[in-house]
Amino acid sequence: RKPLEVAEYIPLEYLLLETDAPYMTPVPHRGERCHSGHIALTAEKIAELRGCTAQEILDLTDKNARTLFNIG
């Protein structure tokens, strides 16, 4: 439950999505290897918790990653 709690309460400007946690593959793919194709599922779950759309989470986390890694 802790990752969901973090996703629900972390300030949005600090939220990032990643695929380097092979044991945290999102449902319905639990038990499979995690890969970037699952990012949309992760965004959907976070959007559900935060009361917004998955696209809003994807846009926000894209912006956050670009800022963090200084990508134009």
PDB file with SEQRES, HELIX, SHEET and CRYST1 records, atoms N, CA, C and O in Angstrom:
SEQRES   1 A   72  ARG LYS PRO LEU GLU VAL ALA GLU TYR ILE PRO LEU GLU          
SEQRES   2 A   72  TYR LEU LEU LEU GLU THR ASP ALA PRO TYR MET THR PRO          
SEQRES   3 A   72  VAL PRO HIS ARG GLY GLU ARG CYS HIS SER GLY HIS ILE          
SEQRES   4 A   72  ALA LEU THR ALA GLU LYS ILE ALA GLU LEU ARG GLY CYS          
SEQRES   5 A   72  THR ALA GLN GLU ILE LEU ASP LEU THR ASP LYS ASN ALA          
SEQRES   6 A   72  ARG THR LEU PHE ASN ILE GLY                                  
HELIX    1 AA1 LYS A    2  TYR A    9  1                                   8    
HELIX    2 AA2 LEU A   12  TYR A   14  5                                   3    
HELIX    3 AA3 PRO A   22  MET A   24  5                                   3    
HELIX    4 AA4 SER A   36  HIS A   38  5                                   3    
HELIX    5 AA5 ILE A   39  ARG A   50  1                                  12    
HELIX    6 AA6 ALA A   54  LEU A   68  1                                  15    
CRYST1    1.000    1.000    1.000  90.00  90.00  90.00 P 1           1          
ATOM      1  N   ARG A   1       0.827  -1.206   0.000  1.00  0.00           N  
ATOM      2  CA  ARG A   1       0.000   0.000   0.000  1.00  0.00           C  
ATOM      3  C   ARG A   1       0.861   1.257   0.000  1.00  0.00           C  
ATOM      4  O   ARG A   1       0.406   2.287  -0.498  1.00  0.00           O  
ATOM      5  N   LYS A   2       2.057   1.228   0.521  1.00  0.00           N  
ATOM      6  CA  LYS A   2       2.862   2.440   0.630  1.00  0.00           C  
ATOM      7  C   LYS A   2       3.124   3.140  -0.696  1.00  0.00           C  
ATOM      8  O   LYS A   2       3.020   4.366  -0.741  1.00  0.00           O  
ATOM      9  N   PRO A   3       3.460   2.433  -1.790  1.00  0.00           N  
ATOM     10  CA  PRO A   3       3.644   3.159  -3.050  1.00  0.00           C  
ATOM     11  C   PRO A   3       2.382   3.915  -3.475  1.00  0.00           C  
ATOM     12  O   PRO A   3       2.476   5.008  -4.033  1.00  0.00           O  
ATOM     13  N   LEU A   4       1.219   3.350  -3.219  1.00  0.00           N  
ATOM     14  CA  LEU A   4      -0.024   4.044  -3.566  1.00  0.00           C  
ATOM     15  C   LEU A   4      -0.218   5.281  -2.693  1.00  0.00           C  
ATOM     16  O   LEU A   4      -0.696   6.311  -3.170  1.00  0.00           O  
ATOM     17  N   GLU A   5       0.147   5.183  -1.431  1.00  0.00           N  
ATOM     18  CA  GLU A   5       0.039   6.341  -0.537  1.00  0.00           C  
ATOM     19  C   GLU A   5       0.964   7.461  -0.999  1.00  0.00           C  
ATOM     20  O   GLU A   5       0.580   8.631  -0.995  1.00  0.00           O  
ATOM     21  N   VAL A   6       2.170   7.107  -1.393  1.00  0.00           N  
ATOM     22  CA  VAL A   6       3.109   8.113  -1.893  1.00  0.00           C  
ATOM     23  C   VAL A   6       2.542   8.751  -3.153  1.00  0.00           C  
ATOM     24  O   VAL A   6       2.553   9.975  -3.286  1.00  0.00           O  
ATOM     25  N   ALA A   7       2.049   7.939  -4.073  1.00  0.00           N  
ATOM     26  CA  ALA A   7       1.494   8.456  -5.325  1.00  0.00           C  
ATOM     27  C   ALA A   7       0.300   9.371  -5.078  1.00  0.00           C  
ATOM     28  O   ALA A   7       0.059  10.300  -5.849  1.00  0.00           O  
ATOM     29  N   GLU A   8      -0.430   9.118  -4.032  1.00  0.00           N  
ATOM     30  CA  GLU A   8      -1.613   9.918  -3.736  1.00  0.00           C  
ATOM     31  C   GLU A   8      -1.258  11.256  -3.100  1.00  0.00           C  
ATOM     32  O   GLU A   8      -1.952  12.246  -3.331  1.00  0.00           O  
ATOM     33  N   TYR A   9      -0.197  11.306  -2.309  1.00  0.00           N  
ATOM     34  CA  TYR A   9       0.059  12.497  -1.502  1.00  0.00           C  
ATOM     35  C   TYR A   9       1.299  13.298  -1.868  1.00  0.00           C  
ATOM     36  O   TYR A   9       1.445  14.432  -1.412  1.00  0.00           O  
ATOM     37  N   ILE A  10       2.196  12.745  -2.675  1.00  0.00           N  
ATOM     38  CA  ILE A  10       3.403  13.488  -3.037  1.00  0.00           C  
ATOM     39  C   ILE A  10       3.005  14.748  -3.817  1.00  0.00           C  
ATOM     40  O   ILE A  10       2.096  14.695  -4.645  1.00  0.00           O  
ATOM     41  N   PRO A  11       3.665  15.864  -3.565  1.00  0.00           N  
ATOM     42  CA  PRO A  11       3.363  17.061  -4.361  1.00  0.00           C  
ATOM     43  C   PRO A  11       3.571  16.759  -5.851  1.00  0.00           C  
ATOM     44  O   PRO A  11       4.563  16.135  -6.229  1.00  0.00           O  
ATOM     45  N   LEU A  12       2.655  17.195  -6.670  1.00  0.00           N  
ATOM     46  CA  LEU A  12       2.685  16.851  -8.090  1.00  0.00           C  
ATOM     47  C   LEU A  12       3.967  17.280  -8.792  1.00  0.00           C  
ATOM     48  O   LEU A  12       4.385  16.639  -9.756  1.00  0.00           O  
ATOM     49  N   GLU A  13       4.595  18.353  -8.325  1.00  0.00           N  
ATOM     50  CA  GLU A  13       5.821  18.809  -8.987  1.00  0.00           C  
ATOM     51  C   GLU A  13       7.010  17.869  -8.745  1.00  0.00           C  
ATOM     52  O   GLU A  13       8.059  18.023  -9.371  1.00  0.00           O  
ATOM     53  N   TYR A  14       6.848  16.893  -7.837  1.00  0.00           N  
ATOM     54  CA  TYR A  14       7.903  15.916  -7.563  1.00  0.00           C  
ATOM     55  C   TYR A  14       7.595  14.534  -8.130  1.00  0.00           C  
ATOM     56  O   TYR A  14       8.409  13.620  -7.998  1.00  0.00           O  
ATOM     57  N   LEU A  15       6.459  14.371  -8.744  1.00  0.00           N  
ATOM     58  CA  LEU A  15       6.029  13.063  -9.221  1.00  0.00           C  
ATOM     59  C   LEU A  15       6.730  12.700 -10.528  1.00  0.00           C  
ATOM     60  O   LEU A  15       6.730  13.483 -11.478  1.00  0.00           O  
ATOM     61  N   LEU A  16       7.329  11.503 -10.571  1.00  0.00           N  
ATOM     62  CA  LEU A  16       7.937  10.931 -11.769  1.00  0.00           C  
ATOM     63  C   LEU A  16       7.426   9.509 -11.929  1.00  0.00           C  
ATOM     64  O   LEU A  16       7.026   8.875 -10.953  1.00  0.00           O  
ATOM     65  N   LEU A  17       7.437   9.007 -13.157  1.00  0.00           N  
ATOM     66  CA  LEU A  17       7.091   7.615 -13.429  1.00  0.00           C  
ATOM     67  C   LEU A  17       8.328   6.930 -13.991  1.00  0.00           C  
ATOM     68  O   LEU A  17       9.079   7.537 -14.756  1.00  0.00           O  
ATOM     69  N   GLU A  18       8.547   5.670 -13.619  1.00  0.00           N  
ATOM     70  CA  GLU A  18       9.695   4.931 -14.113  1.00  0.00           C  
ATOM     71  C   GLU A  18       9.352   3.453 -14.228  1.00  0.00           C  
ATOM     72  O   GLU A  18       8.320   2.996 -13.736  1.00  0.00           O  
ATOM     73  N   THR A  19      10.241   2.717 -14.888  1.00  0.00           N  
ATOM     74  CA  THR A  19       9.980   1.289 -15.119  1.00  0.00           C  
ATOM     75  C   THR A  19      11.111   0.405 -14.618  1.00  0.00           C  
ATOM     76  O   THR A  19      11.231  -0.742 -15.047  1.00  0.00           O  
ATOM     77  N   ASP A  20      11.931   0.913 -13.730  1.00  0.00           N  
ATOM     78  CA  ASP A  20      13.082   0.155 -13.254  1.00  0.00           C  
ATOM     79  C   ASP A  20      12.799  -0.688 -12.018  1.00  0.00           C  
ATOM     80  O   ASP A  20      13.740  -1.148 -11.370  1.00  0.00           O  
ATOM     81  N   ALA A  21      11.567  -0.900 -11.678  1.00  0.00           N  
ATOM     82  CA  ALA A  21      11.206  -1.716 -10.521  1.00  0.00           C  
ATOM     83  C   ALA A  21      10.462  -2.953 -11.021  1.00  0.00           C  
ATOM     84  O   ALA A  21       9.232  -2.963 -11.052  1.00  0.00           O  
ATOM     85  N   PRO A  22      11.192  -3.990 -11.409  1.00  0.00           N  
ATOM     86  CA  PRO A  22      10.554  -5.149 -12.042  1.00  0.00           C  
ATOM     87  C   PRO A  22       9.534  -5.864 -11.173  1.00  0.00           C  
ATOM     88  O   PRO A  22       8.669  -6.572 -11.690  1.00  0.00           O  
ATOM     89  N   TYR A  23       9.620  -5.690  -9.862  1.00  0.00           N  
ATOM     90  CA  TYR A  23       8.665  -6.353  -8.968  1.00  0.00           C  
ATOM     91  C   TYR A  23       7.398  -5.529  -8.756  1.00  0.00           C  
ATOM     92  O   TYR A  23       6.497  -5.962  -8.038  1.00  0.00           O  
ATOM     93  N   MET A  24       7.315  -4.355  -9.366  1.00  0.00           N  
ATOM     94  CA  MET A  24       6.152  -3.482  -9.155  1.00  0.00           C  
ATOM     95  C   MET A  24       5.358  -3.285 -10.443  1.00  0.00           C  
ATOM     96  O   MET A  24       4.833  -2.199 -10.686  1.00  0.00           O  
ATOM     97  N   THR A  25       5.269  -4.308 -11.255  1.00  0.00           N  
ATOM     98  CA  THR A  25       4.498  -4.226 -12.489  1.00  0.00           C  
ATOM     99  C   THR A  25       3.035  -3.955 -12.145  1.00  0.00           C  
ATOM    100  O   THR A  25       2.488  -4.593 -11.246  1.00  0.00           O  
ATOM    101  N   PRO A  26       2.393  -3.015 -12.849  1.00  0.00           N  
ATOM    102  CA  PRO A  26       1.006  -2.685 -12.508  1.00  0.00           C  
ATOM    103  C   PRO A  26       0.024  -3.807 -12.863  1.00  0.00           C  
ATOM    104  O   PRO A  26       0.253  -4.594 -13.782  1.00  0.00           O  
ATOM    105  N   VAL A  27      -1.051  -3.851 -12.119  1.00  0.00           N  
ATOM    106  CA  VAL A  27      -2.156  -4.750 -12.418  1.00  0.00           C  
ATOM    107  C   VAL A  27      -2.707  -4.303 -13.772  1.00  0.00           C  
ATOM    108  O   VAL A  27      -2.863  -3.093 -13.942  1.00  0.00           O  
ATOM    109  N   PRO A  28      -3.004  -5.120 -14.712  1.00  0.00           N  
ATOM    110  CA  PRO A  28      -3.205  -6.568 -14.674  1.00  0.00           C  
ATOM    111  C   PRO A  28      -1.979  -7.379 -15.091  1.00  0.00           C  
ATOM    112  O   PRO A  28      -2.116  -8.555 -15.430  1.00  0.00           O  
ATOM    113  N   HIS A  29      -0.804  -6.793 -15.076  1.00  0.00           N  
ATOM    114  CA  HIS A  29       0.407  -7.472 -15.524  1.00  0.00           C  
ATOM    115  C   HIS A  29       1.314  -7.891 -14.373  1.00  0.00           C  
ATOM    116  O   HIS A  29       2.482  -8.214 -14.590  1.00  0.00           O  
ATOM    117  N   ARG A  30       0.786  -7.889 -13.151  1.00  0.00           N  
ATOM    118  CA  ARG A  30       1.571  -8.277 -11.982  1.00  0.00           C  
ATOM    119  C   ARG A  30       2.196  -9.642 -12.230  1.00  0.00           C  
ATOM    120  O   ARG A  30       1.529 -10.560 -12.707  1.00  0.00           O  
ATOM    121  N   GLY A  31       3.476  -9.773 -11.904  1.00  0.00           N  
ATOM    122  CA  GLY A  31       4.189 -11.023 -12.112  1.00  0.00           C  
ATOM    123  C   GLY A  31       4.976 -11.056 -13.406  1.00  0.00           C  
ATOM    124  O   GLY A  31       5.855 -11.900 -13.580  1.00  0.00           O  
ATOM    125  N   GLU A  32       4.667 -10.133 -14.326  1.00  0.00           N  
ATOM    126  CA  GLU A  32       5.418 -10.019 -15.567  1.00  0.00           C  
ATOM    127  C   GLU A  32       6.552  -9.009 -15.368  1.00  0.00           C  
ATOM    128  O   GLU A  32       6.588  -8.288 -14.372  1.00  0.00           O  
ATOM    129  N   ARG A  33       7.458  -8.971 -16.314  1.00  0.00           N  
ATOM    130  CA  ARG A  33       8.535  -7.989 -16.261  1.00  0.00           C  
ATOM    131  C   ARG A  33       7.969  -6.603 -16.571  1.00  0.00           C  
ATOM    132  O   ARG A  33       7.177  -6.443 -17.500  1.00  0.00           O  
ATOM    133  N   CYS A  34       8.373  -5.620 -15.800  1.00  0.00           N  
ATOM    134  CA  CYS A  34       7.909  -4.252 -16.001  1.00  0.00           C  
ATOM    135  C   CYS A  34       8.683  -3.627 -17.161  1.00  0.00           C  
ATOM    136  O   CYS A  34       9.892  -3.825 -17.286  1.00  0.00           O  
ATOM    137  N   HIS A  35       7.979  -2.871 -18.008  1.00  0.00           N  
ATOM    138  CA  HIS A  35       8.617  -2.171 -19.123  1.00  0.00           C  
ATOM    139  C   HIS A  35       7.855  -0.882 -19.400  1.00  0.00           C  
ATOM    140  O   HIS A  35       6.786  -0.651 -18.835  1.00  0.00           O  
ATOM    141  N   SER A  36       8.401  -0.057 -20.257  1.00  0.00           N  
ATOM    142  CA  SER A  36       7.833   1.272 -20.495  1.00  0.00           C  
ATOM    143  C   SER A  36       6.409   1.235 -21.049  1.00  0.00           C  
ATOM    144  O   SER A  36       5.683   2.224 -20.947  1.00  0.00           O  
ATOM    145  N   GLY A  37       6.010   0.129 -21.621  1.00  0.00           N  
ATOM    146  CA  GLY A  37       4.637   0.002 -22.109  1.00  0.00           C  
ATOM    147  C   GLY A  37       3.606   0.019 -20.999  1.00  0.00           C  
ATOM    148  O   GLY A  37       2.413   0.170 -21.263  1.00  0.00           O  
ATOM    149  N   HIS A  38       4.047  -0.135 -19.767  1.00  0.00           N  
ATOM    150  CA  HIS A  38       3.129  -0.125 -18.626  1.00  0.00           C  
ATOM    151  C   HIS A  38       2.949   1.259 -18.007  1.00  0.00           C  
ATOM    152  O   HIS A  38       2.153   1.422 -17.082  1.00  0.00           O  
ATOM    153  N   ILE A  39       3.672   2.243 -18.501  1.00  0.00           N  
ATOM    154  CA  ILE A  39       3.587   3.585 -17.915  1.00  0.00           C  
ATOM    155  C   ILE A  39       2.148   4.111 -17.923  1.00  0.00           C  
ATOM    156  O   ILE A  39       1.707   4.727 -16.953  1.00  0.00           O  
ATOM    157  N   ALA A  40       1.425   3.871 -19.005  1.00  0.00           N  
ATOM    158  CA  ALA A  40       0.044   4.367 -19.087  1.00  0.00           C  
ATOM    159  C   ALA A  40      -0.828   3.762 -17.990  1.00  0.00           C  
ATOM    160  O   ALA A  40      -1.690   4.447 -17.440  1.00  0.00           O  
ATOM    161  N   LEU A  41      -0.615   2.491 -17.667  1.00  0.00           N  
ATOM    162  CA  LEU A  41      -1.385   1.846 -16.597  1.00  0.00           C  
ATOM    163  C   LEU A  41      -1.060   2.468 -15.237  1.00  0.00           C  
ATOM    164  O   LEU A  41      -1.943   2.672 -14.404  1.00  0.00           O  
ATOM    165  N   THR A  42       0.208   2.759 -15.035  1.00  0.00           N  
ATOM    166  CA  THR A  42       0.617   3.409 -13.792  1.00  0.00           C  
ATOM    167  C   THR A  42      -0.016   4.796 -13.700  1.00  0.00           C  
ATOM    168  O   THR A  42      -0.514   5.190 -12.646  1.00  0.00           O  
ATOM    169  N   ALA A  43       0.008   5.528 -14.806  1.00  0.00           N  
ATOM    170  CA  ALA A  43      -0.604   6.858 -14.841  1.00  0.00           C  
ATOM    171  C   ALA A  43      -2.105   6.778 -14.568  1.00  0.00           C  
ATOM    172  O   ALA A  43      -2.652   7.635 -13.873  1.00  0.00           O  
ATOM    173  N   GLU A  44      -2.766   5.773 -15.098  1.00  0.00           N  
ATOM    174  CA  GLU A  44      -4.208   5.601 -14.858  1.00  0.00           C  
ATOM    175  C   GLU A  44      -4.495   5.395 -13.374  1.00  0.00           C  
ATOM    176  O   GLU A  44      -5.436   5.983 -12.840  1.00  0.00           O  
ATOM    177  N   LYS A  45      -3.703   4.576 -12.711  1.00  0.00           N  
ATOM    178  CA  LYS A  45      -3.924   4.313 -11.286  1.00  0.00           C  
ATOM    179  C   LYS A  45      -3.680   5.572 -10.465  1.00  0.00           C  
ATOM    180  O   LYS A  45      -4.456   5.882  -9.561  1.00  0.00           O  
ATOM    181  N   ILE A  46      -2.612   6.297 -10.772  1.00  0.00           N  
ATOM    182  CA  ILE A  46      -2.335   7.535 -10.042  1.00  0.00           C  
ATOM    183  C   ILE A  46      -3.434   8.558 -10.298  1.00  0.00           C  
ATOM    184  O   ILE A  46      -3.853   9.259  -9.377  1.00  0.00           O  
ATOM    185  N   ALA A  47      -3.899   8.650 -11.521  1.00  0.00           N  
ATOM    186  CA  ALA A  47      -4.989   9.576 -11.852  1.00  0.00           C  
ATOM    187  C   ALA A  47      -6.249   9.235 -11.059  1.00  0.00           C  
ATOM    188  O   ALA A  47      -6.950  10.126 -10.578  1.00  0.00           O  
ATOM    189  N   GLU A  48      -6.524   7.955 -10.929  1.00  0.00           N  
ATOM    190  CA  GLU A  48      -7.678   7.504 -10.135  1.00  0.00           C  
ATOM    191  C   GLU A  48      -7.533   7.977  -8.688  1.00  0.00           C  
ATOM    192  O   GLU A  48      -8.492   8.467  -8.091  1.00  0.00           O  
ATOM    193  N   LEU A  49      -6.339   7.831  -8.134  1.00  0.00           N  
ATOM    194  CA  LEU A  49      -6.095   8.251  -6.749  1.00  0.00           C  
ATOM    195  C   LEU A  49      -6.180   9.760  -6.587  1.00  0.00           C  
ATOM    196  O   LEU A  49      -6.644  10.254  -5.559  1.00  0.00           O  
ATOM    197  N   ARG A  50      -5.731  10.496  -7.604  1.00  0.00           N  
ATOM    198  CA  ARG A  50      -5.611  11.950  -7.505  1.00  0.00           C  
ATOM    199  C   ARG A  50      -6.831  12.696  -8.038  1.00  0.00           C  
ATOM    200  O   ARG A  50      -6.929  13.913  -7.878  1.00  0.00           O  
ATOM    201  N   GLY A  51      -7.764  11.977  -8.672  1.00  0.00           N  
ATOM    202  CA  GLY A  51      -8.972  12.621  -9.177  1.00  0.00           C  
ATOM    203  C   GLY A  51      -8.727  13.466 -10.426  1.00  0.00           C  
ATOM    204  O   GLY A  51      -9.293  14.548 -10.581  1.00  0.00           O  
ATOM    205  N   CYS A  52      -7.874  12.954 -11.310  1.00  0.00           N  
ATOM    206  CA  CYS A  52      -7.619  13.660 -12.565  1.00  0.00           C  
ATOM    207  C   CYS A  52      -7.538  12.624 -13.674  1.00  0.00           C  
ATOM    208  O   CYS A  52      -7.869  11.459 -13.457  1.00  0.00           O  
ATOM    209  N   THR A  53      -7.100  13.036 -14.868  1.00  0.00           N  
ATOM    210  CA  THR A  53      -7.009  12.084 -15.971  1.00  0.00           C  
ATOM    211  C   THR A  53      -5.596  11.513 -16.071  1.00  0.00           C  
ATOM    212  O   THR A  53      -4.632  12.107 -15.588  1.00  0.00           O  
ATOM    213  N   ALA A  54      -5.500  10.356 -16.703  1.00  0.00           N  
ATOM    214  CA  ALA A  54      -4.190   9.744 -16.929  1.00  0.00           C  
ATOM    215  C   ALA A  54      -3.339  10.652 -17.806  1.00  0.00           C  
ATOM    216  O   ALA A  54      -2.130  10.755 -17.598  1.00  0.00           O  
ATOM    217  N   GLN A  55      -3.951  11.309 -18.780  1.00  0.00           N  
ATOM    218  CA  GLN A  55      -3.183  12.201 -19.651  1.00  0.00           C  
ATOM    219  C   GLN A  55      -2.589  13.363 -18.861  1.00  0.00           C  
ATOM    220  O   GLN A  55      -1.470  13.794 -19.141  1.00  0.00           O  
ATOM    221  N   GLU A  56      -3.324  13.871 -17.881  1.00  0.00           N  
ATOM    222  CA  GLU A  56      -2.774  14.933 -17.041  1.00  0.00           C  
ATOM    223  C   GLU A  56      -1.542  14.446 -16.278  1.00  0.00           C  
ATOM    224  O   GLU A  56      -0.556  15.173 -16.157  1.00  0.00           O  
ATOM    225  N   ILE A  57      -1.598  13.216 -15.765  1.00  0.00           N  
ATOM    226  CA  ILE A  57      -0.445  12.648 -15.053  1.00  0.00           C  
ATOM    227  C   ILE A  57       0.716  12.438 -16.018  1.00  0.00           C  
ATOM    228  O   ILE A  57       1.859  12.746 -15.680  1.00  0.00           O  
ATOM    229  N   LEU A  58       0.445  11.922 -17.206  1.00  0.00           N  
ATOM    230  CA  LEU A  58       1.508  11.710 -18.190  1.00  0.00           C  
ATOM    231  C   LEU A  58       2.156  13.039 -18.587  1.00  0.00           C  
ATOM    232  O   LEU A  58       3.381  13.125 -18.668  1.00  0.00           O  
ATOM    233  N   ASP A  59       1.358  14.060 -18.831  1.00  0.00           N  
ATOM    234  CA  ASP A  59       1.894  15.371 -19.205  1.00  0.00           C  
ATOM    235  C   ASP A  59       2.725  15.964 -18.071  1.00  0.00           C  
ATOM    236  O   ASP A  59       3.816  16.490 -18.293  1.00  0.00           O  
ATOM    237  N   LEU A  60       2.201  15.871 -16.871  1.00  0.00           N  
ATOM    238  CA  LEU A  60       2.890  16.424 -15.707  1.00  0.00           C  
ATOM    239  C   LEU A  60       4.218  15.710 -15.456  1.00  0.00           C  
ATOM    240  O   LEU A  60       5.237  16.361 -15.230  1.00  0.00           O  
ATOM    241  N   THR A  61       4.211  14.393 -15.494  1.00  0.00           N  
ATOM    242  CA  THR A  61       5.443  13.656 -15.215  1.00  0.00           C  
ATOM    243  C   THR A  61       6.455  13.820 -16.344  1.00  0.00           C  
ATOM    244  O   THR A  61       7.662  13.769 -16.103  1.00  0.00           O  
ATOM    245  N   ASP A  62       5.984  14.014 -17.562  1.00  0.00           N  
ATOM    246  CA  ASP A  62       6.896  14.320 -18.668  1.00  0.00           C  
ATOM    247  C   ASP A  62       7.598  15.652 -18.400  1.00  0.00           C  
ATOM    248  O   ASP A  62       8.814  15.764 -18.556  1.00  0.00           O  
ATOM    249  N   LYS A  63       6.829  16.646 -18.001  1.00  0.00           N  
ATOM    250  CA  LYS A  63       7.386  17.967 -17.677  1.00  0.00           C  
ATOM    251  C   LYS A  63       8.382  17.850 -16.518  1.00  0.00           C  
ATOM    252  O   LYS A  63       9.468  18.427 -16.570  1.00  0.00           O  
ATOM    253  N   ASN A  64       8.010  17.108 -15.481  1.00  0.00           N  
ATOM    254  CA  ASN A  64       8.894  16.946 -14.323  1.00  0.00           C  
ATOM    255  C   ASN A  64      10.210  16.267 -14.702  1.00  0.00           C  
ATOM    256  O   ASN A  64      11.276  16.676 -14.241  1.00  0.00           O  
ATOM    257  N   ALA A  65      10.137  15.236 -15.538  1.00  0.00           N  
ATOM    258  CA  ALA A  65      11.351  14.533 -15.952  1.00  0.00           C  
ATOM    259  C   ALA A  65      12.235  15.451 -16.796  1.00  0.00           C  
ATOM    260  O   ALA A  65      13.456  15.457 -16.642  1.00  0.00           O  
ATOM    261  N   ARG A  66      11.616  16.221 -17.683  1.00  0.00           N  
ATOM    262  CA  ARG A  66      12.393  17.145 -18.516  1.00  0.00           C  
ATOM    263  C   ARG A  66      13.086  18.199 -17.645  1.00  0.00           C  
ATOM    264  O   ARG A  66      14.228  18.577 -17.907  1.00  0.00           O  
ATOM    265  N   THR A  67      12.398  18.658 -16.630  1.00  0.00           N  
ATOM    266  CA  THR A  67      12.999  19.637 -15.713  1.00  0.00           C  
ATOM    267  C   THR A  67      14.145  18.994 -14.911  1.00  0.00           C  
ATOM    268  O   THR A  67      15.229  19.569 -14.811  1.00  0.00           O  
ATOM    269  N   LEU A  68      13.909  17.829 -14.356  1.00  0.00           N  
ATOM    270  CA  LEU A  68      14.920  17.145 -13.549  1.00  0.00           C  
ATOM    271  C   LEU A  68      16.194  16.866 -14.338  1.00  0.00           C  
ATOM    272  O   LEU A  68      17.301  17.073 -13.842  1.00  0.00           O  
ATOM    273  N   PHE A  69      16.025  16.391 -15.580  1.00  0.00           N  
ATOM    274  CA  PHE A  69      17.178  16.002 -16.381  1.00  0.00           C  
ATOM    275  C   PHE A  69      17.627  17.095 -17.345  1.00  0.00           C  
ATOM    276  O   PHE A  69      18.480  16.867 -18.202  1.00  0.00           O  
ATOM    277  N   ASN A  70      17.041  18.292 -17.196  1.00  0.00           N  
ATOM    278  CA  ASN A  70      17.405  19.460 -18.018  1.00  0.00           C  
ATOM    279  C   ASN A  70      17.342  19.133 -19.511  1.00  0.00           C  
ATOM    280  O   ASN A  70      18.292  19.379 -20.255  1.00  0.00           O  
ATOM    281  N   ILE A  71      16.223  18.583 -19.927  1.00  0.00           N  
ATOM    282  CA  ILE A  71      15.986  18.243 -21.338  1.00  0.00           C  
ATOM    283  C   ILE A  71      15.099  19.338 -21.926  1.00  0.00           C  
ATOM    284  O   ILE A  71      13.999  19.593 -21.435  1.00  0.00           O  
ATOM    285  N   GLY A  72      15.595  19.981 -22.984  1.00  0.00           N  
ATOM    286  CA  GLY A  72      14.914  21.101 -23.627  1.00  0.00           C  
ATOM    287  C   GLY A  72      13.534  20.797 -24.016  1.00  0.00           C  
ATOM    288  O   GLY A  72      12.845  21.655 -24.569  1.00  0.00           O  
TER     289      GLY A  72                                                      
END                                                                             
